[in-house]
Amino acid sequence: MPQIYCDTPVGVACITETEGFISKISIMDVPADIEQAATPLLQQAVQQLGEYFAGTRQVFDFKIKQEGTPFQQEVWSALSEIGYGKTITYTQQSNRMKNPLAIRAIAAANGKNNLWIVVPCHRVIGANGELTGYAGGLWRKQWLLEHEAKVLGIGQTKLTF
């Protein structure tokens, strides 16, 4: 599986391609020592992530596919419907999926999402508005939400001097 690393403002993204699809995008503090293969699809993913962080891209259009159960696929599809700069709660996500009793299962499936930023699990927050559960660390989740809010100009999320 070809992989490539790219620097982002919140760490190093590792992008993996499997059979013509981007199958995994993860974030880490430093890259592992793995040989990189810059296929056209990986280059496209790097370019689009760069555009996202530059504030010029809100939707990704490269081909993605991640392995998961039918339920996980349904959860990830629902995540992809959350608009850029928007947040929803886990309760809202379960209601949108017409499965209000599955909040914990939905949250667990969110946590198994392998396509960092592209399938925007960072846009799901706790019922009280608190940031909860993010594999990349809550500070990254906060950064991503603040970045999207800033790009959209939808309010000041923290004091800056």
Backbone bond lengths (Angstrom), bond angles and torsions (degrees), N, CA, C in turn:
res aa  C-N    CA-C-N  psi(-1)  N-CA   C-N-CA  omega(-1)  CA-C   N-CA-C  phi
1 M - - - 1.450 - - 1.525 108.91 -
2 P 1.303 116.92 118.24 1.459 119.05 178.07 1.531 111.32 -67.16
3 Q 1.326 115.44 141.89 1.454 122.16 177.84 1.514 109.76 -134.61
4 I 1.326 114.37 154.71 1.453 120.40 174.44 1.523 108.00 -144.45
5 Y 1.304 116.03 150.66 1.462 121.92 177.41 1.516 108.92 -111.58
6 C 1.322 115.40 145.16 1.461 118.45 173.26 1.521 108.89 -142.36
7 D 1.315 114.51 142.56 1.462 120.52 178.22 1.515 109.63 -75.99
8 T 1.329 115.34 139.52 1.460 122.07 174.56 1.520 107.34 -131.54
9 P 1.312 118.40 168.01 1.468 119.77 177.96 1.533 114.06 -64.52
10 V 1.336 117.83 -13.11 1.464 120.34 -177.90 1.528 113.17 -117.56
11 G 1.315 117.57 14.09 1.453 121.24 178.93 1.508 111.29 135.80
12 V 1.304 115.44 -167.42 1.456 121.86 -177.74 1.527 108.87 -100.96
13 A 1.320 116.23 123.30 1.461 121.28 177.55 1.525 108.64 -89.00
14 C 1.315 115.60 132.74 1.462 122.14 173.35 1.522 106.69 -107.15
15 I 1.328 116.40 120.32 1.459 122.38 -176.53 1.526 107.99 -113.32
16 T 1.344 115.82 128.84 1.460 121.76 -177.94 1.520 109.74 -117.96
17 E 1.308 115.12 136.28 1.465 121.93 176.05 1.520 108.92 -109.41
18 T 1.326 115.96 135.47 1.462 121.90 175.64 1.523 108.84 -133.31
19 E 1.311 116.45 118.20 1.461 123.14 174.88 1.528 113.50 49.59
20 G 1.322 116.52 46.31 1.457 120.86 174.62 1.522 115.34 84.41
21 F 1.320 117.48 9.90 1.461 122.36 178.13 1.523 109.34 -130.39
22 I 1.314 116.85 148.73 1.455 119.76 168.27 1.519 105.50 -77.17
23 S 1.323 116.20 120.26 1.464 121.05 -173.92 1.521 113.31 -108.52
24 K 1.324 116.63 -16.16 1.459 119.04 -179.05 1.522 109.82 -157.82
25 I 1.313 114.59 135.19 1.462 121.45 169.61 1.519 105.36 -134.31
26 S 1.314 115.54 117.53 1.456 119.85 -179.91 1.527 108.94 -125.87
27 I 1.312 115.03 163.81 1.466 120.30 -177.97 1.519 108.99 -120.55
28 M 1.294 115.53 141.66 1.464 121.23 179.04 1.515 109.13 -146.28
29 D 1.311 115.35 167.62 1.463 119.28 -179.46 1.521 111.69 -79.30
30 V 1.314 117.31 -37.56 1.471 121.65 177.20 1.524 108.55 -139.07
31 P 1.326 118.20 146.71 1.464 119.60 -178.38 1.529 111.83 -73.59
32 A 1.322 114.50 150.97 1.460 120.13 171.77 1.528 107.16 -77.01
33 D 1.302 116.14 164.45 1.464 120.78 -179.40 1.529 108.85 -87.74
34 I 1.343 115.22 79.56 1.462 121.23 -178.87 1.518 108.52 -123.90
35 E 1.323 116.12 139.48 1.458 120.11 177.63 1.522 110.02 -63.04
36 Q 1.312 115.84 137.55 1.458 120.85 -178.26 1.526 110.50 -101.31
37 A 1.319 115.10 145.74 1.457 121.57 177.48 1.519 107.76 -128.22
38 A 1.305 116.85 111.54 1.461 121.46 -175.32 1.525 111.12 -89.84
39 T 1.326 116.94 73.42 1.457 120.74 176.40 1.531 108.57 -71.38
40 P 1.324 118.07 162.71 1.466 119.43 178.36 1.535 113.11 -56.63
41 L 1.326 117.65 -38.93 1.462 120.24 179.76 1.529 110.95 -67.33
42 L 1.329 117.24 -42.71 1.467 119.86 177.23 1.526 110.65 -62.95
43 Q 1.320 116.91 -40.78 1.467 120.09 177.50 1.524 111.14 -62.32
44 Q 1.329 116.88 -39.98 1.463 121.18 177.77 1.533 110.05 -62.92
45 A 1.328 117.68 -42.56 1.461 121.34 179.12 1.526 111.04 -64.03
46 V 1.323 117.35 -42.68 1.467 121.15 177.46 1.524 110.12 -61.15
47 Q 1.336 116.01 -45.82 1.468 120.15 179.96 1.531 110.47 -59.97
48 Q 1.322 117.55 -46.49 1.457 120.29 -176.86 1.529 111.82 -69.18
49 L 1.319 118.13 -36.00 1.471 119.28 174.20 1.529 110.05 -63.25
50 G 1.327 116.66 -41.06 1.464 120.42 176.45 1.520 111.83 -59.88
51 E 1.320 116.38 -41.46 1.468 120.83 177.88 1.526 111.03 -65.93
52 Y 1.336 117.13 -38.62 1.462 120.59 176.39 1.529 109.48 -58.46
53 F 1.321 116.83 -49.34 1.463 119.96 -177.81 1.521 112.41 -70.07
54 A 1.329 117.57 -25.04 1.470 120.96 175.49 1.530 111.44 -78.73
55 G 1.330 116.74 -9.74 1.462 120.86 179.79 1.513 114.09 84.40
56 T 1.328 117.76 15.39 1.462 120.48 -178.52 1.525 113.16 -107.98
57 R 1.332 117.99 -1.02 1.464 121.21 179.21 1.524 109.14 -133.27
58 Q 1.350 114.76 132.15 1.459 120.32 178.35 1.527 111.99 -116.64
59 V 1.322 117.18 -17.32 1.463 122.54 -178.50 1.525 107.81 -131.05
60 F 1.314 115.87 136.35 1.464 121.67 177.29 1.517 108.74 -97.00
61 D 1.351 116.87 141.33 1.454 118.35 -177.79 1.529 113.87 -127.77
62 F 1.334 117.28 16.29 1.462 117.93 173.07 1.527 108.85 -82.68
63 K 1.325 115.03 160.88 1.467 120.69 -175.14 1.531 109.89 -74.39
64 I 1.345 114.85 130.30 1.460 120.77 179.04 1.524 110.26 -126.65
65 K 1.315 115.22 151.35 1.458 121.73 171.94 1.526 106.68 -162.31
66 Q 1.337 114.70 127.51 1.458 117.94 174.39 1.521 109.38 -126.40
67 E 1.320 114.80 147.63 1.458 121.14 -179.56 1.516 109.62 -74.09
68 G 1.317 116.12 138.98 1.452 121.02 176.56 1.510 111.07 179.89
69 T 1.306 115.22 168.22 1.461 121.07 178.31 1.529 109.22 -69.18
70 P 1.329 117.41 164.45 1.467 118.58 175.19 1.536 112.63 -56.68
71 F 1.333 117.51 -37.85 1.464 120.22 177.67 1.531 110.91 -64.04
72 Q 1.323 117.48 -45.78 1.461 120.70 177.62 1.526 110.94 -60.05
73 Q 1.330 117.28 -42.29 1.463 120.61 178.45 1.531 110.54 -59.60
74 E 1.334 116.15 -40.80 1.468 120.84 178.56 1.529 110.73 -63.77
75 V 1.325 116.57 -42.35 1.469 121.15 179.05 1.524 109.81 -63.63
76 W 1.323 117.25 -46.26 1.462 120.48 -178.35 1.522 111.22 -66.22
77 S 1.313 116.98 -34.72 1.464 120.32 175.18 1.529 110.40 -62.85
78 A 1.331 116.13 -42.31 1.473 120.27 177.91 1.523 111.04 -63.97
79 L 1.326 117.74 -37.44 1.463 120.94 176.96 1.521 110.57 -60.84
80 S 1.314 116.27 -39.40 1.462 120.90 -177.33 1.522 112.68 -66.44
81 E 1.320 117.16 -14.50 1.469 121.36 179.01 1.529 112.85 -88.08
82 I 1.329 117.55 -6.82 1.466 120.43 178.80 1.525 107.56 -77.17
83 G 1.305 116.38 122.80 1.454 121.21 -176.20 1.517 113.93 -67.74
84 Y 1.309 114.71 153.21 1.464 122.76 177.04 1.528 109.02 -55.83
85 G 1.318 116.21 130.97 1.455 121.06 177.84 1.515 114.29 79.53
86 K 1.309 117.74 2.04 1.466 122.41 179.60 1.526 108.74 -103.64
87 T 1.322 115.93 155.95 1.454 120.69 171.68 1.519 108.94 -130.70
88 I 1.313 114.89 152.55 1.461 121.50 172.34 1.527 107.04 -135.26
89 T 1.318 116.41 162.77 1.454 120.54 176.20 1.524 109.43 -92.25
90 Y 1.315 115.61 166.26 1.457 119.91 175.81 1.529 109.87 -61.15
91 T 1.330 117.29 -36.52 1.468 120.96 177.44 1.521 110.30 -62.99
92 Q 1.326 116.92 -44.62 1.465 119.90 178.37 1.527 110.53 -62.99
93 Q 1.324 116.80 -39.84 1.458 119.87 179.06 1.529 110.07 -62.84
94 S 1.331 117.22 -43.94 1.471 119.25 -179.70 1.531 110.78 -66.59
95 N 1.328 117.61 -36.06 1.470 120.01 176.93 1.525 111.19 -67.86
96 R 1.331 117.25 -40.56 1.472 120.59 177.31 1.523 111.20 -60.46
97 M 1.331 114.83 -33.00 1.458 119.88 -179.13 1.526 111.38 -86.69
98 K 1.330 116.08 4.55 1.469 122.08 -179.61 1.524 111.72 56.53
99 N 1.329 115.27 39.46 1.453 122.15 -179.42 1.529 109.09 -144.24
100 P 1.351 117.28 64.00 1.464 120.57 -171.36 1.524 115.51 -64.05
101 L 1.312 118.49 -18.39 1.460 120.06 179.95 1.533 112.67 -89.56
102 A 1.302 117.00 -0.98 1.467 120.92 -174.96 1.522 113.09 -101.22
103 I 1.322 118.10 25.35 1.465 120.60 -175.29 1.525 111.66 -54.57
104 R 1.321 117.64 -47.39 1.476 120.00 -177.89 1.519 111.82 -66.86
105 A 1.313 117.50 -40.01 1.468 120.48 178.73 1.521 110.36 -65.91
106 I 1.325 116.14 -38.80 1.466 120.71 178.13 1.519 109.90 -65.81
107 A 1.334 116.79 -44.17 1.466 120.02 178.02 1.526 110.71 -61.18
108 A 1.329 116.99 -40.01 1.474 120.23 178.07 1.522 110.85 -64.38
109 A 1.322 117.11 -40.89 1.468 120.43 178.21 1.531 110.66 -66.26
110 N 1.339 116.91 -38.59 1.470 120.03 174.74 1.528 109.43 -55.45
111 G 1.328 115.77 -42.98 1.457 120.88 -178.72 1.513 114.27 -67.10
112 K 1.316 117.65 -17.67 1.471 121.74 178.34 1.524 112.51 -92.92
113 N 1.322 116.76 -0.09 1.462 121.51 178.55 1.530 109.36 -61.08
114 N 1.321 116.44 125.43 1.469 121.63 -179.34 1.521 113.81 -100.90
115 L 1.326 117.26 4.37 1.463 118.97 -176.01 1.533 109.95 -115.70
116 W 1.328 114.06 73.67 1.447 124.73 -179.40 1.528 110.89 -46.78
117 I 1.287 117.33 132.38 1.458 128.74 179.88 1.532 112.50 69.11
118 V 1.324 118.51 -46.64 1.461 121.90 -175.78 1.530 110.65 -63.52
119 V 1.312 117.28 -44.50 1.466 122.88 169.92 1.531 103.69 -102.67
120 P 1.332 117.00 100.63 1.475 121.98 -160.16 1.532 116.20 -79.55
121 C 1.316 116.59 68.46 1.466 119.60 177.30 1.530 111.10 -67.12
122 H 1.336 117.75 -16.66 1.466 119.77 177.78 1.527 111.98 -66.96
123 R 1.323 117.73 -13.66 1.466 121.54 -178.91 1.526 113.13 -88.38
124 V 1.325 117.48 4.53 1.469 121.22 177.88 1.530 107.75 -103.59
125 I 1.332 115.29 126.94 1.458 121.59 -176.11 1.526 110.00 -124.57
126 G 1.322 115.97 170.64 1.458 121.27 178.73 1.519 111.72 -71.52
127 A 1.323 115.61 161.99 1.466 121.97 -176.55 1.526 112.58 -59.45
128 N 1.315 117.16 -29.10 1.466 120.90 -179.38 1.533 112.56 -91.57
129 G 1.313 116.53 10.67 1.461 121.18 179.96 1.517 113.80 85.85
130 E 1.316 117.31 -0.52 1.463 121.44 -179.86 1.526 110.59 -77.84
131 L 1.312 114.99 151.99 1.458 120.19 174.01 1.521 107.81 -79.35
132 T 1.319 116.11 129.62 1.459 120.71 179.67 1.516 109.06 -136.22
133 G 1.311 115.08 155.59 1.445 123.90 169.36 1.510 117.89 41.07
134 Y 1.323 117.04 91.89 1.458 120.67 174.55 1.521 108.20 -143.09
135 A 1.326 116.34 119.76 1.464 121.27 -174.75 1.529 112.42 -59.28
136 G 1.323 117.42 -30.91 1.460 120.71 -179.57 1.515 113.51 -82.08
137 G 1.322 117.10 -0.33 1.464 121.19 -177.90 1.520 110.27 101.28
138 L 1.317 115.46 138.91 1.469 119.90 -177.36 1.521 112.70 -61.87
139 W 1.327 117.96 -29.97 1.467 119.15 178.69 1.525 110.79 -64.00
140 R 1.335 117.16 -34.60 1.467 119.83 177.75 1.532 110.54 -71.14
141 K 1.321 116.70 -40.33 1.459 120.53 177.42 1.522 109.65 -59.07
142 Q 1.318 116.87 -45.71 1.463 121.06 178.70 1.522 110.52 -62.08
143 W 1.329 117.11 -43.33 1.462 120.80 -179.56 1.525 110.07 -60.63
144 L 1.333 117.12 -46.05 1.467 120.94 -178.60 1.528 111.25 -62.41
145 L 1.315 117.45 -44.12 1.467 120.66 179.24 1.529 111.01 -64.70
146 E 1.320 117.04 -41.40 1.468 120.61 177.77 1.526 110.85 -66.45
147 H 1.317 117.14 -38.36 1.470 121.44 178.24 1.526 110.22 -61.04
148 E 1.327 116.75 -48.29 1.464 120.01 -178.85 1.527 111.25 -65.09
149 A 1.321 117.02 -40.03 1.471 120.40 177.91 1.523 110.28 -63.09
150 K 1.326 116.48 -42.08 1.462 120.88 -179.81 1.534 110.93 -64.56
151 V 1.323 116.63 -43.71 1.465 120.42 179.46 1.526 110.32 -60.44
152 L 1.332 116.08 -41.32 1.465 120.42 -179.26 1.526 112.92 -81.03
153 G 1.338 116.60 -12.37 1.455 120.39 -178.06 1.523 112.13 64.73
154 I 1.343 116.60 38.84 1.458 119.73 -175.50 1.514 113.23 -102.73
155 G 1.287 116.71 34.97 1.460 118.46 174.28 1.507 112.05 120.68
156 Q 1.283 112.62 152.39 1.450 120.59 178.75 1.507 108.31 -82.60
157 T 1.312 117.40 124.03 1.454 119.96 -178.40 1.524 112.00 -99.35
158 K 1.301 117.17 -12.21 1.470 119.63 175.31 1.519 108.36 -159.84
159 L 1.312 115.52 154.39 1.457 119.82 179.55 1.514 110.56 -72.01
160 T 1.310 115.68 134.74 1.455 120.09 175.31 1.516 108.44 -129.10
161 F 1.304 116.30 139.09 1.475 121.53 -179.14 1.498 110.53 -121.50
